Amino acid sequence: MTVIRKKMPEHNLLPFFLVYKDTKEAQQELPNHLHDWHEIIYIHQGNGTFYISPEFYEVNAGNLLVVPANTVHFTSPNASKLITSTALFFKPELVTKFQFFNDLAYTKLFQSNEEDQSNFLYTFSAKHSIELEHQLSNLNEENIEMGSDYKQAVILQLHLFLIDIHRYSVPNTKNENLNQTPWIQEAIQFIDSNLVRSLSLEILAKRAAVSSSHFSRVFKFHIGMNINEFIRMKRISLAKKLLSEESDTIEAIARNSGFTSMPHFFRTFKKYTKLTPREFRKKQ
């Protein structure tokens, strides 16, 4: 499985940044990736599927996800109900270094529980969802204005936000629907490892020992897109990575991303990125 390590932006004042109420198309989402900062994602609207290793989570408006540092994850939004979310990114030291007391309970939000891996998705009452959204709005304003005592204000607001997550949230139990269809996870892992090979609904359904129609219906229900769209998105994500990091010819990168036809590669790449492969490479 190919995993991208995302580089986080350096900030002169504080290792923290916030992406407020952002809406992304499926093709804009990164494939399997990780970073050495903690991430918190609050879902304002829309729905889809999140993978936070090793579990899949179906999310809706009002849900909150915690992604500990160096944890592989990716998002598959529902194409008809795109996710609008706010994401907080910060170095773990902002939680551990600035503890005001010992043994703070909310630091366990970022600890993986080997007996129960499904502790990264949280829900809240309507009242507490409103409070959390208000805190995110305050953090966003502070992050934009960067007034006096900016560092202290952000750190204090961040800790208060974490306290309220821990205090008012209810961790979801394991997602029964996805656990009852483990072949979805296996299919995604197989796709990631075999993007250069011929992949089709029939091949994947046969591997999962289910009918093509059943595979297609269940896959789209959980992932939010059909299997062919998912494979194209994965191949274009790989091509973007290779164009950014490798010096191979565009033809070689197309082959190494699973495209056997150059016209098809160019059409698909431009559809997803609004750029030709050459234009994309020049921008990197």
PABA-599045 format. One record per residue (C-alpha): residue in one letter; residue number from 1; x, y, z. Coordinates in nm, 3 decimals. Layout:
<rs>
+--------+-------+---------+---------+---------+
: kolkol : vexdo :    east :   north :      up :
+--------+-------+---------+---------+---------+
:      a :   NUM :       X :       Y :       Z :
...
+--------+-------+---------+---------+---------+
</rs>
This chain:
<rs>
+--------+-------+---------+---------+---------+
: kolkol : vexdo :    east :   north :      up :
+--------+-------+---------+---------+---------+
:      m :     1 :   0.000 :   0.000 :   0.000 :
:      t :     2 :   0.142 :   0.337 :  -0.107 :
:      v :     3 :   0.136 :   0.595 :   0.172 :
:      i :     4 :   0.218 :   0.963 :   0.125 :
:      r :     5 :   0.385 :   1.154 :   0.409 :
:      k :     6 :   0.232 :   1.500 :   0.405 :
:      k :     7 :   0.462 :   1.790 :   0.493 :
:      m :     8 :   0.308 :   2.036 :   0.733 :
:      p :     9 :   0.369 :   2.411 :   0.692 :
:      e :    10 :   0.621 :   2.571 :   0.922 :
:      h :    11 :   0.485 :   2.857 :   1.129 :
:      n :    12 :   0.715 :   3.110 :   1.290 :
:      l :    13 :   0.487 :   3.162 :   1.589 :
:      l :    14 :   0.314 :   2.831 :   1.655 :
:      p :    15 :   0.302 :   2.477 :   1.506 :
:      f :    16 :  -0.071 :   2.504 :   1.446 :
:      f :    17 :  -0.301 :   2.577 :   1.157 :
:      l :    18 :  -0.670 :   2.551 :   1.083 :
:      v :    19 :  -0.868 :   2.493 :   0.762 :
:      y :    20 :  -1.213 :   2.637 :   0.832 :
:      k :    21 :  -1.534 :   2.509 :   0.669 :
:      d :    22 :  -1.366 :   2.366 :   0.363 :
:      t :    23 :  -1.556 :   2.163 :   0.100 :
:      k :    24 :  -1.362 :   1.924 :  -0.125 :
:      e :    25 :  -1.451 :   1.713 :  -0.426 :
:      a :    26 :  -1.345 :   1.349 :  -0.404 :
:      q :    27 :  -1.055 :   1.402 :  -0.646 :
:      q :    28 :  -0.914 :   1.677 :  -0.423 :
:      e :    29 :  -0.874 :   1.443 :  -0.127 :
:      l :    30 :  -0.532 :   1.293 :  -0.063 :
:      p :    31 :  -0.501 :   0.915 :  -0.093 :
:      n :    32 :  -0.351 :   0.712 :   0.193 :
:      h :    33 :  -0.137 :   0.960 :   0.384 :
:      l :    34 :  -0.002 :   1.050 :   0.726 :
:      h :    35 :   0.178 :   1.336 :   0.899 :
:      d :    36 :   0.356 :   1.390 :   1.228 :
:      w :    37 :   0.095 :   1.636 :   1.360 :
:      h :    38 :  -0.233 :   1.554 :   1.532 :
:      e :    39 :  -0.546 :   1.632 :   1.331 :
:      i :    40 :  -0.905 :   1.693 :   1.443 :
:      i :    41 :  -1.184 :   1.704 :   1.185 :
:      y :    42 :  -1.531 :   1.838 :   1.259 :
:      i :    43 :  -1.804 :   1.763 :   1.003 :
:      h :    44 :  -2.038 :   2.059 :   0.945 :
:      q :    45 :  -2.241 :   1.899 :   0.666 :
:      g :    46 :  -2.236 :   1.615 :   0.415 :
:      n :    47 :  -2.140 :   1.254 :   0.468 :
:      g :    48 :  -1.891 :   0.994 :   0.355 :
:      t :    49 :  -1.638 :   0.739 :   0.471 :
:      f :    50 :  -1.315 :   0.801 :   0.662 :
:      y :    51 :  -1.035 :   0.550 :   0.699 :
:      i :    52 :  -0.823 :   0.596 :   1.013 :
:      s :    53 :  -0.599 :   0.292 :   1.035 :
:      p :    54 :  -0.711 :   0.023 :   1.081 :
:      e :    55 :  -1.084 :   0.112 :   1.080 :
:      f :    56 :  -1.340 :   0.265 :   0.843 :
:      y :    57 :  -1.597 :   0.513 :   0.979 :
:      e :    58 :  -1.916 :   0.639 :   0.821 :
:      v :    59 :  -1.955 :   1.006 :   0.915 :
:      n :    60 :  -2.235 :   1.263 :   0.908 :
:      a :    61 :  -2.286 :   1.625 :   1.011 :
:      g :    62 :  -2.199 :   1.679 :   1.376 :
:      n :    63 :  -1.941 :   1.401 :   1.392 :
:      l :    64 :  -1.584 :   1.467 :   1.496 :
:      l :    65 :  -1.279 :   1.258 :   1.410 :
:      v :    66 :  -0.944 :   1.245 :   1.584 :
:      v :    67 :  -0.640 :   1.144 :   1.376 :
:      p :    68 :  -0.333 :   1.087 :   1.595 :
:      a :    69 :   0.007 :   1.181 :   1.455 :
:      n :    70 :   0.162 :   0.929 :   1.213 :
:      t :    71 :  -0.166 :   0.745 :   1.154 :
:      v :    72 :  -0.255 :   0.647 :   0.797 :
:      h :    73 :  -0.589 :   0.793 :   0.687 :
:      f :    74 :  -0.793 :   0.908 :   0.388 :
:      t :    75 :  -1.141 :   1.042 :   0.310 :
:      s :    76 :  -1.403 :   0.926 :   0.058 :
:      p :    77 :  -1.684 :   1.186 :   0.056 :
:      n :    78 :  -2.027 :   1.108 :  -0.078 :
:      a :    79 :  -2.028 :   1.264 :  -0.426 :
:      s :    80 :  -2.391 :   1.377 :  -0.389 :
:      k :    81 :  -2.346 :   1.518 :  -0.036 :
:      l :    82 :  -1.994 :   1.658 :  -0.022 :
:      i :    83 :  -1.837 :   1.701 :   0.319 :
:      t :    84 :  -1.781 :   2.049 :   0.458 :
:      s :    85 :  -1.540 :   2.027 :   0.750 :
:      t :    86 :  -1.305 :   2.220 :   0.972 :
:      a :    87 :  -0.966 :   2.060 :   1.029 :
:      l :    88 :  -0.722 :   2.148 :   1.308 :
:      f :    89 :  -0.357 :   2.048 :   1.270 :
:      f :    90 :  -0.102 :   2.085 :   1.548 :
:      k :    91 :   0.216 :   1.930 :   1.680 :
:      p :    92 :   0.165 :   1.683 :   1.966 :
:      e :    93 :   0.387 :   1.905 :   2.183 :
:      l :    94 :   0.107 :   2.161 :   2.203 :
:      v :    95 :  -0.085 :   1.905 :   2.409 :
:      t :    96 :   0.198 :   1.747 :   2.605 :
:      k :    97 :   0.437 :   2.037 :   2.655 :
:      f :    98 :   0.173 :   2.285 :   2.770 :
:      q :    99 :  -0.009 :   2.065 :   3.017 :
:      f :   100 :  -0.109 :   2.271 :   3.316 :
:      f :   101 :  -0.167 :   1.965 :   3.532 :
:      n :   102 :  -0.043 :   1.608 :   3.529 :
:      d :   103 :  -0.244 :   1.319 :   3.383 :
:      l :   104 :  -0.484 :   1.524 :   3.177 :
:      a :   105 :  -0.763 :   1.290 :   3.067 :
:      y :   106 :  -0.818 :   1.449 :   2.725 :
:      t :   107 :  -0.466 :   1.357 :   2.608 :
:      k :   108 :  -0.602 :   1.003 :   2.574 :
:      l :   109 :  -0.798 :   1.122 :   2.270 :
:      f :   110 :  -0.480 :   1.067 :   2.070 :
:      q :   111 :  -0.390 :   0.728 :   2.213 :
:      s :   112 :  -0.477 :   0.411 :   2.025 :
:      n :   113 :  -0.658 :   0.153 :   2.232 :
:      e :   114 :  -0.544 :  -0.190 :   2.115 :
:      e :   115 :  -0.856 :  -0.355 :   2.255 :
:      d :   116 :  -1.091 :  -0.110 :   2.085 :
:      q :   117 :  -0.958 :   0.068 :   1.776 :
:      s :   118 :  -1.288 :   0.245 :   1.713 :
:      n :   119 :  -1.223 :   0.533 :   1.948 :
:      f :   120 :  -1.152 :   0.804 :   1.688 :
:      l :   121 :  -1.509 :   0.899 :   1.591 :
:      y :   122 :  -1.723 :   1.105 :   1.829 :
:      t :   123 :  -2.078 :   1.238 :   1.838 :
:      f :   124 :  -2.238 :   1.513 :   2.047 :
:      s :   125 :  -2.576 :   1.645 :   2.151 :
:      a :   126 :  -2.716 :   1.935 :   1.949 :
:      k :   127 :  -2.630 :   2.173 :   2.233 :
:      h :   128 :  -2.267 :   2.065 :   2.254 :
:      s :   129 :  -2.228 :   2.061 :   1.875 :
:      i :   130 :  -2.325 :   2.430 :   1.873 :
:      e :   131 :  -2.070 :   2.499 :   2.148 :
:      l :   132 :  -1.794 :   2.319 :   1.958 :
:      e :   133 :  -1.875 :   2.507 :   1.638 :
:      h :   134 :  -1.860 :   2.834 :   1.831 :
:      q :   135 :  -1.515 :   2.741 :   1.964 :
:      l :   136 :  -1.396 :   2.656 :   1.613 :
:      s :   137 :  -1.519 :   2.995 :   1.492 :
:      n :   138 :  -1.325 :   3.166 :   1.772 :
:      l :   139 :  -1.011 :   2.968 :   1.689 :
:      n :   140 :  -1.046 :   3.063 :   1.325 :
:      e :   141 :  -1.080 :   3.433 :   1.408 :
:      e :   142 :  -0.780 :   3.416 :   1.639 :
:      n :   143 :  -0.579 :   3.239 :   1.371 :
:      i :   144 :  -0.666 :   3.503 :   1.111 :
:      e :   145 :  -0.618 :   3.812 :   1.327 :
:      m :   146 :  -0.306 :   3.689 :   1.513 :
:      g :   147 :  -0.336 :   3.968 :   1.765 :
:      s :   148 :  -0.144 :   4.025 :   2.084 :
:      d :   149 :  -0.086 :   3.712 :   2.294 :
:      y :   150 :  -0.173 :   3.503 :   1.987 :
:      k :   151 :   0.024 :   3.197 :   2.098 :
:      q :   152 :  -0.123 :   3.192 :   2.447 :
:      a :   153 :  -0.477 :   3.249 :   2.317 :
:      v :   154 :  -0.458 :   2.964 :   2.063 :
:      i :   155 :  -0.304 :   2.721 :   2.312 :
:      l :   156 :  -0.565 :   2.797 :   2.576 :
:      q :   157 :  -0.855 :   2.773 :   2.328 :
:      l :   158 :  -0.715 :   2.451 :   2.185 :
:      h :   159 :  -0.694 :   2.290 :   2.529 :
:      l :   160 :  -1.046 :   2.405 :   2.613 :
:      f :   161 :  -1.168 :   2.254 :   2.284 :
:      l :   162 :  -1.001 :   1.921 :   2.370 :
:      i :   163 :  -1.148 :   1.925 :   2.718 :
:      d :   164 :  -1.499 :   1.970 :   2.577 :
:      i :   165 :  -1.448 :   1.691 :   2.322 :
:      h :   166 :  -1.345 :   1.455 :   2.599 :
:      r :   167 :  -1.610 :   1.577 :   2.841 :
:      y :   168 :  -1.917 :   1.583 :   2.616 :
:      s :   169 :  -1.853 :   1.330 :   2.341 :
:      v :   170 :  -1.956 :   0.968 :   2.321 :
:      p :   171 :  -1.714 :   0.740 :   2.132 :
:      n :   172 :  -1.897 :   0.537 :   1.870 :
:      t :   173 :  -1.887 :   0.162 :   1.884 :
:      k :   174 :  -1.739 :  -0.026 :   1.594 :
:      n :   175 :  -1.916 :   0.033 :   1.264 :
:      e :   176 :  -2.118 :  -0.287 :   1.232 :
:      n :   177 :  -2.202 :  -0.240 :   0.866 :
:      l :   178 :  -1.839 :  -0.213 :   0.762 :
:      n :   179 :  -1.732 :  -0.493 :   0.994 :
:      q :   180 :  -1.988 :  -0.717 :   0.828 :
:      t :   181 :  -1.826 :  -0.646 :   0.489 :
:      p :   182 :  -1.451 :  -0.687 :   0.550 :
:      w :   183 :  -1.398 :  -0.746 :   0.179 :
:      i :   184 :  -1.433 :  -0.370 :   0.125 :
:      q :   185 :  -1.115 :  -0.307 :   0.322 :
:      e :   186 :  -0.943 :  -0.595 :   0.145 :
:      a :   187 :  -1.054 :  -0.462 :  -0.195 :
:      i :   188 :  -0.917 :  -0.114 :  -0.121 :
:      q :   189 :  -0.585 :  -0.259 :  -0.007 :
:      f :   190 :  -0.571 :  -0.476 :  -0.321 :
:      i :   191 :  -0.642 :  -0.172 :  -0.541 :
:      d :   192 :  -0.369 :   0.032 :  -0.367 :
:      s :   193 :  -0.115 :  -0.247 :  -0.423 :
:      n :   194 :  -0.214 :  -0.322 :  -0.784 :
:      l :   195 :  -0.286 :   0.008 :  -0.955 :
:      v :   196 :  -0.061 :  -0.086 :  -1.251 :
:      r :   197 :  -0.261 :  -0.404 :  -1.312 :
:      s :   198 :  -0.591 :  -0.446 :  -1.490 :
:      l :   199 :  -0.865 :  -0.378 :  -1.235 :
:      s :   200 :  -1.236 :  -0.419 :  -1.290 :
:      l :   201 :  -1.559 :  -0.469 :  -1.099 :
:      e :   202 :  -1.567 :  -0.832 :  -1.212 :
:      i :   203 :  -1.211 :  -0.904 :  -1.092 :
:      l :   204 :  -1.270 :  -0.743 :  -0.753 :
:      a :   205 :  -1.610 :  -0.906 :  -0.702 :
:      k :   206 :  -1.461 :  -1.246 :  -0.781 :
:      r :   207 :  -1.186 :  -1.190 :  -0.523 :
:      a :   208 :  -1.450 :  -1.094 :  -0.266 :
:      a :   209 :  -1.662 :  -1.398 :  -0.358 :
:      v :   210 :  -1.974 :  -1.186 :  -0.413 :
:      s :   211 :  -2.172 :  -1.096 :  -0.723 :
:      s :   212 :  -2.070 :  -0.791 :  -0.927 :
:      s :   213 :  -2.402 :  -0.618 :  -0.861 :
:      h :   214 :  -2.375 :  -0.676 :  -0.484 :
:      f :   215 :  -2.012 :  -0.559 :  -0.477 :
:      s :   216 :  -2.101 :  -0.244 :  -0.672 :
:      r :   217 :  -2.402 :  -0.157 :  -0.455 :
:      v :   218 :  -2.229 :  -0.214 :  -0.118 :
:      f :   219 :  -1.903 :  -0.045 :  -0.224 :
:      k :   220 :  -2.083 :   0.271 :  -0.335 :
:      f :   221 :  -2.296 :   0.276 :  -0.020 :
:      h :   222 :  -1.988 :   0.272 :   0.208 :
:      i :   223 :  -1.731 :   0.463 :   0.002 :
:      g :   224 :  -1.962 :   0.716 :  -0.166 :
:      m :   225 :  -1.849 :   0.652 :  -0.526 :
:      n :   226 :  -1.858 :   0.364 :  -0.770 :
:      i :   227 :  -1.561 :   0.131 :  -0.806 :
:      n :   228 :  -1.443 :   0.265 :  -1.144 :
:      e :   229 :  -1.445 :   0.624 :  -1.017 :
:      f :   230 :  -1.255 :   0.515 :  -0.706 :
:      i :   231 :  -0.987 :   0.338 :  -0.915 :
:      r :   232 :  -0.949 :   0.643 :  -1.144 :
:      m :   233 :  -0.916 :   0.872 :  -0.841 :
:      k :   234 :  -0.648 :   0.646 :  -0.692 :
:      r :   235 :  -0.453 :   0.630 :  -1.021 :
:      i :   236 :  -0.465 :   1.007 :  -1.069 :
:      s :   237 :  -0.351 :   1.059 :  -0.708 :
:      l :   238 :  -0.056 :   0.828 :  -0.774 :
:      a :   239 :   0.024 :   1.008 :  -1.100 :
:      k :   240 :   0.025 :   1.344 :  -0.920 :
:      k :   241 :   0.265 :   1.205 :  -0.661 :
:      l :   242 :   0.499 :   1.066 :  -0.929 :
:      l :   243 :   0.489 :   1.389 :  -1.131 :
:      s :   244 :   0.585 :   1.583 :  -0.819 :
:      e :   245 :   0.859 :   1.351 :  -0.695 :
:      e :   246 :   1.000 :   1.163 :  -0.996 :
:      s :   247 :   1.183 :   1.274 :  -1.311 :
:      d :   248 :   1.044 :   0.997 :  -1.534 :
:      t :   249 :   0.877 :   1.088 :  -1.861 :
:      i :   250 :   0.506 :   1.155 :  -1.858 :
:      e :   251 :   0.455 :   0.839 :  -2.064 :
:      a :   252 :   0.638 :   0.630 :  -1.801 :
:      i :   253 :   0.441 :   0.790 :  -1.520 :
:      a :   254 :   0.115 :   0.714 :  -1.701 :
:      r :   255 :   0.216 :   0.346 :  -1.729 :
:      n :   256 :   0.331 :   0.335 :  -1.367 :
:      s :   257 :  -0.005 :   0.478 :  -1.260 :
:      g :   258 :  -0.202 :   0.208 :  -1.439 :
:      f :   259 :  -0.294 :   0.389 :  -1.763 :
:      t :   260 :  -0.242 :   0.194 :  -2.085 :
:      s :   261 :  -0.363 :   0.471 :  -2.318 :
:      m :   262 :  -0.197 :   0.813 :  -2.325 :
:      p :   263 :  -0.509 :   0.994 :  -2.461 :
:      h :   264 :  -0.714 :   0.838 :  -2.180 :
:      f :   265 :  -0.450 :   0.942 :  -1.924 :
:      f :   266 :  -0.447 :   1.303 :  -2.048 :
:      r :   267 :  -0.828 :   1.327 :  -2.056 :
:      t :   268 :  -0.866 :   1.176 :  -1.710 :
:      f :   269 :  -0.584 :   1.379 :  -1.556 :
:      k :   270 :  -0.726 :   1.707 :  -1.687 :
:      k :   271 :  -1.077 :   1.612 :  -1.574 :
:      y :   272 :  -0.959 :   1.565 :  -1.215 :
:      t :   273 :  -0.695 :   1.842 :  -1.190 :
:      k :   274 :  -0.802 :   2.099 :  -1.456 :
:      l :   275 :  -0.439 :   2.081 :  -1.577 :
:      t :   276 :  -0.243 :   1.870 :  -1.823 :
:      p :   277 :   0.026 :   1.648 :  -1.665 :
:      r :   278 :   0.295 :   1.881 :  -1.801 :
:      e :   279 :   0.123 :   2.191 :  -1.660 :
:      f :   280 :   0.082 :   2.016 :  -1.324 :
:      r :   281 :   0.454 :   1.925 :  -1.313 :
:      k :   282 :   0.559 :   2.283 :  -1.390 :
:      k :   283 :   0.355 :   2.410 :  -1.094 :
:      q :   284 :   0.532 :   2.181 :  -0.846 :
+--------+-------+---------+---------+---------+
</rs>
